[in-house]
Amino acid sequence: MTSDQLVSDISIVAFYEPRTSSIQYIVTDPTTKRCAIIDPVLDYDEKSGSISTESADRLLAHVAENGLAIDWILDTHPHADHLSAAAYLHDRTGAPTGIGEHVVEVQRLWRDIYNLRDFPADGSQWNRLFADGDRFRIGNVEARVMYSPGHTLASVTYVIGDAAFIHDSLFMPDGGSARCDFPGGSAPALWKSIQAILALPDETRLFVGHDYQPGGREPRWETTVAEQKQHNTHVKGMDEASFIAMREARDRTLSMPRLILHALQVNIRGGRLPEPEDNGCRYLKIPLQALPNAAW
């Protein structure tokens, strides 16, 4: 079979994680039973400091129950609202990890914020750093990488068959678009990234990274390019200037994600926790006044 013939045959299973409103994906080529895991969550309770692998273990259970083999463990960007389970899954399975190559810029930025003087900000924490336009395979299905900055410096979109995993660039149409006020974020860059995503064929299925259930509806995560063009509240009727003005004004009113300072120090390490100290305990480092202009 050609990759074109396989396009409509890819299997996509979503796992909604309610604590952070995150969606994790397993993308499978049914012909070869090879799969990729995208944006896995490592569970964390900031009140108790507890770590759990429950969400990641659900992914492993699905893989085992369906006789799948993992080709890739992928993150779309260094997340600010949850810890990545990429390192845990790599340690359990040996499957290679990947992320966009601009993660090194995010590492350098947050290394300074956390004052991690000896931290190697070189992307070596992942097995592969993807450049814009890079191609890879999941079984017989070809995938390609689109650099999609704006929400973060390092965001990428994975286009796999007739589907694109667009992380936090766009949400479901009633949810609009991602914020751009994290360190390194850019509303003009996000507008350009959104336009590149919407230049994909109208029938392309789009899978979002979060769903915050506007109006209290049930979680949703799959849309299309055509639906986004016609109905997205931050896209429909917007030009570049009006989008940037709307996005920047909105971002000034948003409080920071509750886990941003917890998560980034783990996620710039590829999902690895800090090393234990001499008493055997691991510690997260919370820099005070690191984000001084954020809304409360």
Steps between C-alpha positions, in 0.01 A plus 500: 500500500609856439494761774208667314297180528579480869389854576143417597605184680699650786348443842494785750400437860475793740540491879357802679676596824255710706739648758672711233241470220771339287454252218752221440497310173600161367530504119522157338564353158263199517686320222824473697357564851773758555398813689608836638403652834450878492508733803488244786423630849689425822249555780600748769319640804662827601327503840669182619794484260382156388590352161293227336534313171130414478437694177812367330424147613160523329688561176725201560197285579339596169822418317522159669132413462511572127835337427661825387866596477607858571709673234502848658422688820440860394440833668367792299674754729629539857169516684422766761192335649599139553810287545602288202512122537735463202800393709293253703362339184845491341641326807214247496506424127830615350309691229676818380379842611466805277420871514565808284859617470422847637459343842861600560390866498234421759757311707737797498225741598371288790848394608559868581163537673576198722871589532599148390861586428619152409193400301587384144267708281580303186195281443692186596211398727310376191600241241406722207452872448274567202556786258228663295419270208658189650332171415480177697286187494256324728490154352425561132343841558707806421495792742647847464580784733381860475670760719210683670637765741292757683361320802861403576831540321520127437148397398463260208206341318517134402320426172431127484296368210184711477537625858695781663580527871495874558577513873389838644506716185124463460243347732159376395316773307307620807827518696696726267879504508791455737649768719832653398620667820733230630871586479587478130136511382390724212155590369635596153681165478185315610295671226748379237497148647120491497496609136741217412277249678190635324681470164481121536217336300155587636426137583811463717403381845643719776566370850544752779717480810244624753129548533370723779132414433353845423153534644544176695459273195661157479869489400574509127829479315444431128413766242597576138671778311167593339321515835772719651485743206123527524440501874810567713423802716858632471538436127171571325492858370848581634794651319852495640479837678165429664610154610820633659312779678237254629754240607729742684208673676355167607834369622541798732194382692599133540660362813789260449436124493522367852779256409715714272792541744472137607473358148763686298793386714394141432402545137822670391660179628287294261264400782771396745466597864789676676763265639459396866698701753720347772194411710346303213225754431438685174414870514331735258635853496248787496662836413320791665407799282597303188189620317441837670247652257260208491139558595398347834 
